[in-house]
Amino acid sequence: MSKKEKKKVDKKHTEVKYDFKYEFFTVVILLVTCLIQGAAVNMFYVPHGFLSGGITGIALFVNYLSSNIPISLVMIVLNIPVVLIGFKFMPKRFMIYSIIGTFVIAFMIEITSGINSILPENMIVKDPMVAAIIGSAIIGVTAAPIVQRGISLGGTDILAIILSKKYSIPIGTFCIIFNIVIMSILIFSSGLEVALMSMIAMFICNTAFNFMLQAMNQSNSIFIISDKYEEIADLLMNEVNRGVTYIETEGAYTGTHRKLIYCIVRTAEISSVKAIVNSIDPHALVTISSANEVTGRGFGSIN
């Protein structure tokens, strides 16, 4: 094969099919997420002087030092060099969404800056601990759908992914070190109590994010042994809309050759699978086990 032909083949394999419906819902999720997070920052973080992680945390800190400097402006300015670096190492789709996310989250923080002033008195959270818990939980939970779609809202997430790929530094390690530096600065400027509250909020945010992401990605591996494997497989593909794989098997005792059905489904789809199997072959052997992570072919992007 010539070099020219090889390039054509490589290009064909690297091309990504554009899915308008998928990208449309990705944009909708991004907009809704940014609106919720922007409101959460202004409702729970700003009134108590808390800091979040990453570039948003730096922007909040600068705003606390000088209220004349908008949070949104600092976020956009600090994200410029990060985005320029990101385009050299990250996929274009990821970076395009990162740019969009940067501007949208900055805009949402700006337009929701006076949200507490329009809320009824009994809707304003005055207890710092409650604000730290609720605000961070909201931000953590809403961040999970963004990551599941294979995009980001910019910030230090881009740098963390680049360092993870290039130097094998775990993403979590980079984020922890970066946030420790921010919190250390906050101790000297706002006191230990505010810094500790911010650290609690950061811990809850990460915990809520991980819990939500695992819940969204919860899938199961199913093995089905039945003489009526073809009928079962057809219904699984047509009614549950999941791919099915045949695995050639042989019974150790009987020596009988048959095809084992292998399928991966969401937890919510297990009842449908059981109903299908039971309707075709009530004596079929079915084993179900949890899959820690499943990506590709309808189960999220491969990052």
GIBELRA-V660656 format. One record per pair of residues at least 12 apart in sequence whose ideal C-beta (glycine too) atoms are under 10 Angstrom apart, sorted by sequence separation. I is the first residue (numbers start at 1). J is the second residue. D is the distance in whole Angstrom. If there is no record, write none. Layout:
i=I j=J d=D
i=I j=J d=D
This chain:
i=40 j=52 d=9
i=45 j=57 d=9
i=49 j=61 d=9
i=59 j=71 d=5
i=62 j=74 d=5
i=63 j=75 d=10
i=83 j=95 d=7
i=86 j=98 d=6
i=87 j=99 d=9
i=159 j=171 d=10
i=160 j=172 d=8
i=162 j=174 d=9
i=183 j=195 d=5
i=186 j=198 d=6
i=187 j=199 d=10
i=224 j=236 d=9
i=232 j=244 d=8
i=233 j=245 d=9
i=246 j=258 d=10
i=247 j=259 d=7
i=248 j=260 d=8
i=261 j=273 d=10
i=274 j=286 d=7
i=51 j=64 d=8
i=58 j=71 d=10
i=59 j=72 d=8
i=61 j=74 d=9
i=62 j=75 d=10
i=83 j=96 d=10
i=86 j=99 d=9
i=160 j=173 d=9
i=161 j=174 d=9
i=182 j=195 d=9
i=183 j=196 d=9
i=186 j=199 d=9
i=233 j=246 d=7
i=246 j=259 d=4
i=247 j=260 d=4
i=273 j=286 d=8
i=46 j=60 d=7
i=50 j=64 d=10
i=59 j=73 d=8
i=60 j=74 d=9
i=143 j=157 d=10
i=157 j=171 d=8
i=160 j=174 d=4
i=222 j=236 d=9
i=245 j=259 d=10
i=246 j=260 d=7
i=247 j=261 d=8
i=274 j=288 d=9
i=37 j=52 d=9
i=41 j=56 d=7
i=45 j=60 d=7
i=49 j=64 d=6
i=56 j=71 d=8
i=59 j=74 d=4
i=60 j=75 d=9
i=62 j=77 d=10
i=83 j=98 d=6
i=156 j=171 d=10
i=159 j=174 d=7
i=160 j=175 d=6
i=183 j=198 d=6
i=229 j=244 d=9
i=245 j=260 d=9
i=246 j=261 d=7
i=247 j=262 d=6
i=273 j=288 d=8
i=58 j=74 d=7
i=59 j=75 d=5
i=62 j=78 d=9
i=82 j=98 d=8
i=83 j=99 d=6
i=159 j=175 d=9
i=182 j=198 d=8
i=183 j=199 d=6
i=230 j=246 d=9
i=245 j=261 d=8
i=246 j=262 d=8
i=261 j=277 d=9
i=270 j=286 d=10
i=46 j=63 d=8
i=58 j=75 d=8
i=59 j=76 d=9
i=157 j=174 d=10
i=160 j=177 d=10
i=182 j=199 d=10
i=229 j=246 d=7
i=244 j=261 d=6
i=245 j=262 d=4
i=38 j=56 d=10
i=41 j=59 d=10
i=46 j=64 d=8
i=56 j=74 d=9
i=59 j=77 d=9
i=156 j=174 d=7
i=157 j=175 d=8
i=160 j=178 d=8
i=244 j=262 d=7
i=245 j=263 d=7
i=270 j=288 d=6
i=37 j=56 d=9
i=41 j=60 d=7
i=55 j=74 d=8
i=56 j=75 d=6
i=59 j=78 d=7
i=79 j=98 d=8
i=80 j=99 d=10
i=83 j=102 d=7
i=156 j=175 d=7
i=159 j=178 d=8
i=179 j=198 d=9
i=180 j=199 d=9
i=183 j=202 d=8
i=243 j=262 d=9
i=244 j=263 d=5
i=245 j=264 d=9
i=55 j=75 d=6
i=58 j=78 d=6
i=59 j=79 d=10
i=79 j=99 d=8
i=82 j=102 d=9
i=179 j=199 d=8
i=182 j=202 d=9
i=222 j=242 d=9
i=224 j=244 d=9
i=243 j=263 d=7
i=244 j=264 d=10
i=54 j=75 d=10
i=55 j=76 d=10
i=242 j=263 d=6
i=243 j=264 d=8
i=267 j=288 d=10
i=55 j=77 d=10
i=56 j=78 d=9
i=79 j=101 d=9
i=80 j=102 d=9
i=156 j=178 d=6
i=180 j=202 d=10
i=222 j=244 d=10
i=225 j=247 d=10
i=242 j=264 d=7
i=243 j=265 d=10
i=55 j=78 d=5
i=79 j=102 d=5
i=156 j=179 d=9
i=179 j=202 d=6
i=240 j=263 d=8
i=242 j=265 d=5
i=261 j=284 d=9
i=265 j=288 d=9
i=267 j=290 d=8
i=54 j=78 d=9
i=55 j=79 d=6
i=78 j=102 d=9
i=79 j=103 d=9
i=223 j=247 d=8
i=225 j=249 d=7
i=241 j=265 d=10
i=242 j=266 d=9
i=46 j=71 d=8
i=236 j=261 d=7
i=240 j=265 d=6
i=260 j=285 d=9
i=261 j=286 d=9
i=45 j=71 d=10
i=76 j=102 d=6
i=79 j=105 d=10
i=156 j=182 d=10
i=176 j=202 d=9
i=223 j=249 d=10
i=225 j=251 d=9
i=233 j=259 d=8
i=237 j=263 d=9
i=240 j=266 d=9
i=265 j=291 d=9
i=55 j=82 d=7
i=75 j=102 d=7
i=76 j=103 d=7
i=79 j=106 d=8
i=175 j=202 d=9
i=179 j=206 d=10
i=236 j=263 d=6
i=242 j=269 d=7
i=260 j=287 d=10
i=264 j=291 d=6
i=54 j=82 d=10
i=75 j=103 d=9
i=233 j=261 d=6
i=241 j=269 d=9
i=266 j=294 d=9
i=42 j=71 d=9
i=76 j=105 d=10
i=77 j=106 d=10
i=227 j=256 d=9
i=229 j=258 d=7
i=230 j=259 d=8
i=232 j=261 d=6
i=236 j=265 d=8
i=240 j=269 d=6
i=265 j=294 d=10
i=41 j=71 d=8
i=72 j=102 d=10
i=75 j=105 d=7
i=76 j=106 d=5
i=176 j=206 d=9
i=228 j=258 d=10
i=229 j=259 d=5
i=233 j=263 d=8
i=239 j=269 d=10
i=240 j=270 d=10
i=242 j=272 d=10
i=264 j=294 d=6
i=72 j=103 d=9
i=75 j=106 d=5
i=76 j=107 d=10
i=175 j=206 d=8
i=227 j=258 d=6
i=229 j=260 d=7
i=230 j=261 d=9
i=232 j=263 d=9
i=242 j=273 d=8
i=74 j=106 d=9
i=75 j=107 d=10
i=226 j=258 d=8
i=227 j=259 d=10
i=229 j=261 d=5
i=240 j=272 d=5
i=266 j=298 d=9
i=38 j=71 d=10
i=72 j=105 d=8
i=73 j=106 d=8
i=225 j=258 d=7
i=226 j=259 d=9
i=236 j=269 d=10
i=239 j=272 d=7
i=240 j=273 d=6
i=264 j=297 d=9
i=266 j=299 d=8
i=38 j=72 d=9
i=72 j=106 d=4
i=75 j=109 d=7
i=172 j=206 d=8
i=225 j=259 d=9
i=226 j=260 d=9
i=239 j=273 d=9
i=264 j=298 d=9
i=265 j=299 d=10
i=71 j=106 d=8
i=72 j=107 d=7
i=75 j=110 d=10
i=224 j=259 d=10
i=225 j=260 d=6
i=226 j=261 d=7
i=240 j=275 d=10
i=264 j=299 d=7
i=70 j=106 d=9
i=72 j=108 d=9
i=224 j=260 d=7
i=225 j=261 d=8
i=236 j=272 d=9
i=239 j=275 d=9
i=240 j=276 d=7
i=72 j=109 d=6
i=73 j=110 d=9
i=223 j=260 d=6
i=224 j=261 d=4
i=235 j=272 d=9
i=236 j=273 d=7
i=239 j=276 d=7
i=71 j=109 d=5
i=72 j=110 d=4
i=172 j=210 d=10
i=223 j=261 d=7
i=224 j=262 d=8
i=235 j=273 d=9
i=238 j=276 d=10
i=70 j=109 d=9
i=71 j=110 d=7
i=72 j=111 d=9
i=222 j=261 d=8
i=223 j=262 d=6
i=224 j=263 d=7
i=70 j=110 d=6
i=222 j=262 d=7
i=223 j=263 d=8
i=235 j=275 d=9
i=236 j=276 d=6
i=72 j=113 d=9
i=221 j=262 d=7
i=222 j=263 d=5
i=232 j=273 d=9
i=235 j=276 d=5
i=236 j=277 d=9
i=71 j=113 d=8
i=221 j=263 d=8
i=222 j=264 d=7
i=234 j=276 d=10
i=235 j=277 d=9
i=70 j=113 d=8
i=220 j=263 d=9
i=221 j=264 d=6
i=222 j=265 d=6
i=233 j=276 d=10
i=220 j=264 d=7
i=221 j=265 d=9
i=232 j=276 d=6
i=235 j=279 d=8
i=101 j=146 d=8
i=219 j=264 d=6
i=220 j=265 d=6
i=231 j=276 d=9
i=232 j=277 d=6
i=235 j=280 d=7
i=63 j=109 d=10
i=219 j=265 d=7
i=220 j=266 d=8
i=231 j=277 d=10
i=234 j=280 d=9
i=55 j=102 d=9
i=59 j=106 d=8
i=106 j=153 d=9
i=219 j=266 d=6
i=220 j=267 d=6
i=222 j=269 d=9
i=232 j=279 d=9
i=233 j=280 d=10
i=105 j=153 d=5
i=106 j=154 d=9
i=218 j=266 d=7
i=219 j=267 d=7
i=222 j=270 d=8
i=231 j=279 d=9
i=232 j=280 d=5
i=56 j=105 d=8
i=60 j=109 d=9
i=97 j=146 d=9
i=104 j=153 d=8
i=105 j=154 d=8
i=217 j=266 d=9
i=218 j=267 d=5
i=220 j=269 d=8
i=224 j=273 d=8
i=228 j=277 d=9
i=231 j=280 d=5
i=232 j=281 d=7
i=55 j=105 d=10
i=56 j=106 d=9
i=59 j=109 d=8
i=63 j=113 d=10
i=101 j=151 d=7
i=102 j=152 d=9
i=103 j=153 d=10
i=104 j=154 d=10
i=105 j=155 d=9
i=216 j=266 d=10
i=218 j=268 d=9
i=219 j=269 d=9
i=220 j=270 d=6
i=230 j=280 d=10
i=231 j=281 d=8
i=55 j=106 d=10
i=100 j=151 d=9
i=101 j=152 d=6
i=102 j=153 d=7
i=103 j=154 d=9
i=222 j=273 d=6
i=226 j=277 d=7
i=229 j=280 d=9
i=97 j=149 d=8
i=101 j=153 d=4
i=102 j=154 d=4
i=215 j=267 d=9
i=222 j=274 d=9
i=224 j=276 d=9
i=228 j=280 d=5
i=229 j=281 d=9
i=232 j=284 d=7
i=56 j=109 d=8
i=97 j=150 d=8
i=98 j=151 d=7
i=100 j=153 d=9
i=101 j=154 d=5
i=102 j=155 d=7
i=220 j=273 d=9
i=224 j=277 d=6
i=228 j=281 d=5
i=97 j=151 d=4
i=98 j=152 d=5
i=100 j=154 d=9
i=101 j=155 d=9
i=226 j=280 d=7
i=227 j=281 d=7
i=232 j=286 d=10
i=243 j=297 d=6
i=96 j=151 d=9
i=97 j=152 d=7
i=98 j=153 d=7
i=99 j=154 d=7
i=222 j=277 d=9
i=226 j=281 d=4
i=228 j=283 d=10
i=229 j=284 d=9
i=242 j=297 d=9
i=243 j=298 d=8
i=94 j=150 d=7
i=95 j=151 d=10
i=97 j=153 d=8
i=98 j=154 d=4
i=101 j=157 d=10
i=102 j=158 d=10
i=224 j=280 d=10
i=225 j=281 d=9
i=226 j=282 d=10
i=227 j=283 d=9
i=228 j=284 d=7
i=242 j=298 d=8
i=93 j=150 d=8
i=94 j=151 d=6
i=95 j=152 d=9
i=97 j=154 d=9
i=98 j=155 d=8
i=224 j=281 d=9
i=226 j=283 d=8
i=227 j=284 d=8
i=241 j=298 d=8
i=242 j=299 d=10
i=93 j=151 d=8
i=94 j=152 d=7
i=225 j=283 d=10
i=226 j=284 d=4
i=91 j=150 d=9
i=95 j=154 d=9
i=98 j=157 d=8
i=225 j=284 d=6
i=226 j=285 d=7
i=98 j=158 d=6
i=224 j=284 d=6
i=225 j=285 d=4
i=226 j=286 d=9
i=136 j=197 d=10
i=140 j=201 d=9
i=224 j=285 d=7
i=225 j=286 d=8
i=90 j=152 d=9
i=132 j=194 d=10
i=136 j=198 d=9
i=139 j=201 d=9
i=140 j=202 d=9
i=143 j=205 d=8
i=147 j=209 d=8
i=223 j=285 d=8
i=224 j=286 d=5
i=225 j=287 d=8
i=46 j=109 d=9
i=94 j=157 d=10
i=95 j=158 d=8
i=139 j=202 d=10
i=140 j=203 d=10
i=143 j=206 d=10
i=146 j=209 d=10
i=223 j=286 d=7
i=224 j=287 d=8
i=41 j=105 d=9
i=45 j=109 d=10
i=94 j=158 d=8
i=132 j=196 d=9
i=133 j=197 d=10
i=136 j=200 d=8
i=137 j=201 d=9
i=140 j=204 d=7
i=141 j=205 d=9
i=144 j=208 d=8
i=148 j=212 d=9
i=222 j=286 d=7
i=223 j=287 d=5
i=224 j=288 d=10
i=128 j=193 d=8
i=132 j=197 d=5
i=136 j=201 d=4
i=139 j=204 d=9
i=140 j=205 d=4
i=143 j=208 d=8
i=144 j=209 d=6
i=147 j=212 d=9
i=148 j=213 d=7
i=222 j=287 d=7
i=223 j=288 d=8
i=34 j=100 d=9
i=38 j=104 d=9
i=42 j=108 d=9
i=46 j=112 d=10
i=86 j=152 d=9
i=128 j=194 d=8
i=131 j=197 d=8
i=132 j=198 d=8
i=135 j=201 d=6
i=136 j=202 d=7
i=139 j=205 d=5
i=140 j=206 d=7
i=142 j=208 d=9
i=143 j=209 d=5
i=144 j=210 d=8
i=147 j=213 d=6
i=221 j=287 d=8
i=222 j=288 d=5
i=223 j=289 d=8
i=26 j=93 d=10
i=30 j=97 d=7
i=34 j=101 d=7
i=37 j=104 d=10
i=38 j=105 d=6
i=41 j=108 d=9
i=42 j=109 d=7
i=46 j=113 d=8
i=94 j=161 d=8
i=132 j=199 d=9
i=133 j=200 d=8
i=134 j=201 d=9
i=136 j=203 d=8
i=137 j=204 d=6
i=138 j=205 d=9
i=140 j=207 d=7
i=141 j=208 d=5
i=142 j=209 d=9
i=144 j=211 d=8
i=145 j=212 d=8
i=146 j=213 d=10
i=221 j=288 d=7
i=222 j=289 d=8
i=33 j=101 d=9
i=34 j=102 d=10
i=37 j=105 d=6
i=38 j=106 d=9
i=41 j=109 d=6
i=42 j=110 d=9
i=86 j=154 d=8
i=90 j=158 d=7
i=129 j=197 d=7
i=132 j=200 d=5
i=133 j=201 d=7
i=136 j=204 d=4
i=137 j=205 d=7
i=140 j=208 d=3
i=141 j=209 d=7
i=144 j=212 d=4
i=145 j=213 d=9
i=148 j=216 d=6
i=220 j=288 d=5
i=221 j=289 d=5
i=31 j=100 d=9
i=34 j=103 d=9
i=35 j=104 d=9
i=38 j=107 d=8
i=39 j=108 d=7
i=40 j=109 d=10
i=42 j=111 d=9
i=43 j=112 d=8
i=46 j=115 d=10
i=47 j=116 d=6
i=89 j=158 d=9
i=128 j=197 d=5
i=132 j=201 d=4
i=135 j=204 d=9
i=136 j=205 d=4
i=139 j=208 d=8
i=140 j=209 d=4
i=143 j=212 d=8
i=144 j=213 d=4
i=147 j=216 d=9
i=148 j=217 d=7
i=220 j=289 d=7
i=221 j=290 d=8
i=222 j=291 d=10
i=23 j=93 d=9
i=27 j=97 d=9
i=30 j=100 d=7
i=31 j=101 d=10
i=34 j=104 d=4
i=35 j=105 d=9
i=38 j=108 d=3
i=39 j=109 d=9
i=42 j=112 d=5
i=46 j=116 d=8
i=89 j=159 d=10
i=131 j=201 d=8
i=132 j=202 d=9
i=134 j=204 d=9
i=135 j=205 d=8
i=136 j=206 d=9
i=137 j=207 d=8
i=138 j=208 d=8
i=139 j=209 d=8
i=140 j=210 d=8
i=141 j=211 d=8
i=142 j=212 d=8
i=143 j=213 d=8
i=144 j=214 d=9
i=147 j=217 d=10
i=220 j=290 d=6
i=221 j=291 d=5
i=26 j=97 d=7
i=30 j=101 d=6
i=33 j=104 d=9
i=34 j=105 d=4
i=37 j=108 d=7
i=38 j=109 d=4
i=41 j=112 d=8
i=42 j=113 d=5
i=83 j=154 d=7
i=86 j=157 d=10
i=87 j=158 d=10
i=90 j=161 d=7
i=129 j=200 d=8
i=132 j=203 d=10
i=133 j=204 d=6
i=136 j=207 d=9
i=137 j=208 d=5
i=140 j=211 d=8
i=141 j=212 d=5
i=144 j=215 d=8
i=145 j=216 d=7
i=219 j=290 d=8
i=220 j=291 d=6
i=33 j=105 d=8
i=34 j=106 d=9
i=35 j=107 d=9
i=36 j=108 d=8
i=37 j=109 d=8
i=38 j=110 d=8
i=39 j=111 d=9
i=40 j=112 d=9
i=41 j=113 d=9
i=42 j=114 d=8
i=43 j=115 d=6
i=44 j=116 d=10
i=82 j=154 d=7
i=83 j=155 d=10
i=86 j=158 d=4
i=89 j=161 d=8
i=90 j=162 d=7
i=128 j=200 d=10
i=129 j=201 d=10
i=132 j=204 d=7
i=133 j=205 d=10
i=136 j=208 d=7
i=137 j=209 d=9
i=140 j=212 d=7
i=141 j=213 d=9
i=144 j=216 d=6
i=218 j=290 d=7
i=219 j=291 d=5
i=27 j=100 d=8
i=31 j=104 d=6
i=34 j=107 d=8
i=35 j=108 d=5
i=38 j=111 d=7
i=39 j=112 d=4
i=42 j=115 d=5
i=43 j=116 d=6
i=82 j=155 d=7
i=85 j=158 d=7
i=86 j=159 d=8
i=89 j=162 d=5
i=128 j=201 d=10
i=132 j=205 d=9
i=136 j=209 d=9
i=140 j=213 d=9
i=144 j=217 d=9
i=218 j=291 d=8
i=219 j=292 d=9
i=221 j=294 d=9
i=23 j=97 d=9
i=30 j=104 d=6
i=31 j=105 d=10
i=34 j=108 d=4
i=35 j=109 d=10
i=38 j=112 d=5
i=39 j=113 d=10
i=41 j=115 d=10
i=42 j=116 d=7
i=79 j=153 d=9
i=80 j=154 d=10
i=82 j=156 d=7
i=85 j=159 d=7
i=88 j=162 d=9
i=89 j=163 d=10
i=137 j=211 d=10
i=141 j=215 d=10
i=217 j=291 d=9
i=218 j=292 d=9
i=219 j=293 d=8
i=220 j=294 d=9
i=16 j=91 d=9
i=18 j=93 d=10
i=30 j=105 d=9
i=33 j=108 d=9
i=34 j=109 d=8
i=37 j=112 d=9
i=38 j=113 d=9
i=40 j=115 d=10
i=42 j=117 d=10
i=79 j=154 d=5
i=82 j=157 d=9
i=83 j=158 d=7
i=86 j=161 d=8
i=90 j=165 d=9
i=133 j=208 d=10
i=137 j=212 d=10
i=217 j=292 d=9
i=218 j=293 d=10
i=219 j=294 d=4
i=16 j=92 d=10
i=32 j=108 d=10
i=35 j=111 d=9
i=36 j=112 d=10
i=39 j=115 d=6
i=43 j=119 d=8
i=78 j=154 d=9
i=79 j=155 d=6
i=82 j=158 d=5
i=86 j=162 d=7
i=89 j=165 d=7
i=217 j=293 d=6
i=218 j=294 d=9
i=219 j=295 d=10
i=16 j=93 d=7
i=27 j=104 d=9
i=31 j=108 d=8
i=35 j=112 d=8
i=38 j=115 d=9
i=39 j=116 d=10
i=47 j=124 d=8
i=48 j=125 d=9
i=78 j=155 d=8
i=79 j=156 d=10
i=82 j=159 d=6
i=85 j=162 d=7
i=89 j=166 d=7
i=217 j=294 d=7
i=34 j=112 d=10
i=47 j=125 d=8
i=48 j=126 d=9
i=50 j=128 d=8
i=75 j=153 d=10
i=76 j=154 d=9
i=78 j=156 d=9
i=81 j=159 d=10
i=214 j=292 d=8
i=217 j=295 d=8
i=47 j=126 d=8
i=48 j=127 d=9
i=49 j=128 d=9
i=75 j=154 d=8
i=79 j=158 d=9
i=214 j=293 d=9
i=43 j=123 d=9
i=44 j=124 d=10
i=48 j=128 d=5
i=75 j=155 d=8
i=82 j=162 d=9
i=213 j=293 d=10
i=219 j=299 d=6
i=43 j=124 d=8
i=44 j=125 d=6
i=47 j=128 d=9
i=48 j=129 d=9
i=50 j=131 d=7
i=219 j=300 d=9
i=43 j=125 d=7
i=48 j=130 d=10
i=50 j=132 d=6
i=217 j=299 d=8
i=48 j=131 d=5
i=52 j=135 d=9
i=53 j=136 d=10
i=56 j=139 d=9
i=217 j=300 d=6
i=44 j=128 d=9
i=47 j=131 d=7
i=48 j=132 d=7
i=52 j=136 d=8
i=216 j=300 d=8
i=46 j=131 d=10
i=50 j=135 d=7
i=44 j=130 d=9
i=45 j=131 d=8
i=50 j=136 d=8
i=53 j=139 d=9
i=44 j=131 d=4
i=45 j=132 d=8
i=48 j=135 d=9
i=52 j=139 d=7
i=213 j=300 d=10
i=43 j=131 d=8
i=44 j=132 d=7
i=47 j=135 d=10
i=44 j=133 d=9
i=46 j=135 d=10
i=44 j=134 d=6
i=45 j=135 d=6
i=40 j=131 d=10
i=43 j=134 d=9
i=44 j=135 d=3
i=45 j=136 d=9
i=43 j=135 d=7
i=44 j=136 d=8
i=42 j=135 d=10
i=44 j=137 d=10
i=40 j=134 d=8
i=41 j=135 d=7
i=44 j=138 d=8
i=45 j=139 d=9
i=40 j=135 d=5
i=43 j=138 d=9
i=44 j=139 d=9
i=39 j=135 d=10
i=40 j=136 d=8
i=59 j=155 d=10
i=40 j=137 d=9
i=41 j=138 d=10
i=56 j=153 d=9
i=58 j=155 d=9
i=37 j=135 d=10
i=40 j=138 d=4
i=41 j=139 d=8
i=55 j=153 d=10
i=56 j=154 d=10
i=57 j=155 d=9
i=58 j=156 d=9
i=39 j=138 d=9
i=40 j=139 d=5
i=54 j=153 d=9
i=55 j=154 d=7
i=56 j=155 d=7
i=57 j=156 d=9
i=40 j=140 d=10
i=54 j=154 d=9
i=55 j=155 d=4
i=56 j=156 d=9
i=37 j=138 d=7
i=38 j=139 d=10
i=54 j=155 d=4
i=55 j=156 d=6
i=36 j=138 d=6
i=37 j=139 d=5
i=40 j=142 d=8
i=53 j=155 d=9
i=54 j=156 d=4
i=55 j=157 d=9
i=36 j=139 d=8
i=37 j=140 d=10
i=52 j=155 d=10
i=53 j=156 d=7
i=54 j=157 d=7
i=55 j=158 d=10
i=53 j=157 d=10
i=54 j=158 d=10
i=55 j=159 d=9
i=36 j=141 d=9
i=37 j=142 d=6
i=54 j=159 d=9
i=33 j=139 d=9
i=36 j=142 d=5
i=37 j=143 d=8
i=54 j=160 d=9
i=35 j=142 d=9
i=36 j=143 d=10
i=33 j=141 d=10
i=34 j=142 d=9
i=33 j=142 d=5
i=37 j=146 d=9
i=32 j=142 d=8
i=33 j=143 d=7
i=33 j=144 d=9
i=33 j=145 d=7
i=34 j=146 d=9
i=29 j=142 d=9
i=32 j=145 d=9
i=33 j=146 d=6
i=30 j=145 d=9
i=29 j=145 d=5
i=30 j=146 d=7
i=33 j=149 d=10
i=37 j=153 d=8
i=29 j=146 d=7
i=33 j=151 d=10
i=26 j=145 d=9
i=29 j=148 d=9
i=30 j=149 d=8
i=34 j=153 d=7
i=25 j=145 d=10
i=26 j=146 d=9
i=29 j=149 d=6
i=33 j=153 d=8
i=58 j=178 d=9
i=30 j=151 d=7
i=54 j=175 d=7
i=57 j=178 d=9
i=61 j=182 d=7
i=26 j=148 d=10
i=27 j=149 d=10
i=29 j=151 d=9
i=30 j=152 d=10
i=53 j=175 d=6
i=57 j=179 d=7
i=60 j=182 d=9
i=64 j=186 d=9
i=26 j=149 d=5
i=30 j=153 d=8
i=53 j=176 d=9
i=55 j=178 d=9
i=58 j=181 d=10
i=25 j=149 d=8
i=26 j=150 d=8
i=27 j=151 d=10
i=54 j=178 d=7
i=57 j=181 d=10
i=58 j=182 d=7
i=61 j=185 d=7
i=65 j=189 d=7
i=26 j=151 d=7
i=53 j=178 d=7
i=54 j=179 d=7
i=57 j=182 d=5
i=61 j=186 d=7
i=64 j=189 d=7
i=65 j=190 d=10
i=23 j=149 d=9
i=53 j=179 d=5
i=57 j=183 d=9
i=60 j=186 d=10
i=64 j=190 d=7
i=22 j=149 d=8
i=52 j=179 d=9
i=55 j=182 d=10
i=58 j=185 d=9
i=23 j=151 d=10
i=51 j=179 d=8
i=54 j=182 d=8
i=57 j=185 d=10
i=61 j=189 d=7
i=53 j=182 d=7
i=57 j=186 d=9
i=61 j=190 d=9
i=52 j=182 d=9
i=53 j=183 d=9
i=64 j=194 d=10
i=51 j=182 d=6
i=51 j=183 d=7
i=51 j=185 d=9
i=51 j=186 d=6
i=50 j=186 d=9
i=49 j=186 d=8
i=61 j=198 d=10
i=51 j=189 d=10
i=60 j=198 d=9
i=51 j=190 d=9
i=49 j=189 d=9
i=50 j=190 d=9
i=49 j=190 d=5
i=57 j=198 d=8
i=48 j=190 d=10
i=49 j=191 d=9
i=161 j=303 d=8
i=51 j=194 d=8
i=49 j=193 d=10
i=50 j=194 d=7
i=51 j=195 d=8
i=49 j=194 d=5
i=50 j=195 d=9
i=53 j=198 d=9
i=57 j=202 d=9
i=150 j=295 d=9
i=48 j=194 d=7
i=49 j=195 d=10
i=51 j=197 d=9
i=52 j=198 d=8
i=50 j=197 d=6
i=51 j=198 d=5
i=148 j=295 d=10
i=49 j=197 d=9
i=50 j=198 d=5
i=51 j=199 d=9
i=53 j=201 d=9
i=48 j=197 d=7
i=49 j=198 d=8
i=50 j=199 d=10
i=52 j=201 d=7
i=53 j=202 d=6
i=48 j=198 d=9
i=50 j=200 d=9
i=51 j=201 d=8
i=52 j=202 d=7
i=150 j=300 d=7
i=151 j=301 d=9
i=50 j=201 d=6
i=51 j=202 d=8
i=148 j=299 d=10
i=149 j=300 d=8
i=150 j=301 d=3
i=45 j=197 d=10
i=50 j=202 d=9
i=53 j=205 d=7
i=148 j=300 d=6
i=149 j=301 d=7
i=150 j=302 d=8
i=151 j=303 d=10
i=45 j=198 d=8
i=48 j=201 d=9
i=52 j=205 d=7
i=53 j=206 d=8
i=147 j=300 d=9
i=148 j=301 d=8
i=150 j=303 d=6
i=147 j=301 d=10
i=148 j=303 d=10
i=45 j=201 d=8
i=147 j=303 d=8
i=44 j=201 d=8
i=40 j=205 d=10
i=94 j=301 d=9
i=93 j=301 d=9
i=94 j=303 d=8
i=91 j=303 d=9
i=26 j=301 d=10
i=22 j=301 d=10
